[in-house]
Amino acid sequence: MLLFDALSPGPRTVRMYLLEKNLVLQTREIDVFAGENRQHPFLGYNPAGQLPTLKLDSGICISESVAIVEYLEELQPDPVLIGSTPEERAITRQWLRRVEFNITEFIHNAYHYAEGIDRFKTRIPVAAEAASGLKAVAQDRIAWLDSMMGNGAFLVPDRFTVADIWLYVWLDFGTSVGQPFDRTLPNITPWFDRIAARPSATGSLHPKSQGVGVRG
């Protein structure tokens, strides 16, 4: 297998997952800041031009971070990061969807329309006038999530899962692009610090992150 990797939060979620699983894949770096992902030959692997992408030995390519993680989890279920039973997997996916649809999509698009607009305005439709509203929604939904998660160690209270990886990476990214979360929130704040202390959190950060000012 070959993993197409990049300095971006989506690819970082896969890198953090791989570290937690002690999995090593062959990787190829794609320079998203130079727009290499929007050009051939990469578009031949993923016509959507997005990272990460996993090329299987069969030649089939899988894109979208969550789909890649789900695929790898089926190949190597231990240590378990989604769930050992249908109920556990459903609960993990429940939290993952809450984070994806209510928080990270708003953080992501707000970055496209504000701090990242010069980079993205020639690649995708952008709406600068929407940025402040998207940021406000993301912050509101972070507080909403805080109110539901309680004071357990993880989003799924008794076990670390891919939902924790996803939320941590995107909150860390948001902090680096002008969207820090409210550090007075009583549950997410200690949760974030707890996840940040895991070796995979530091190990998954792209070495060029500091140079470009984006934690991905």
Secondary structure, DSSP 8 states (H G I E B T S, - for coil): -EEEE-SSHHHHHHHHHHHHHT---EEEE--TTTTGGGSTTHHHH-TT--S-EEE-TTS-EEESHHHHHHHHHHH---S-SS-SSHHHHHHHHHHHHHHIIIIIHHHHHHHHHTTTHHHHTTTS---GGGHHHHHHHHHHHHHHHHHHHTT-SSSSTTS--HHHHHHHHHHHHHHHTT----TT-TTHHHHHHHHHTSHHHHHTS-TTHHHHT---
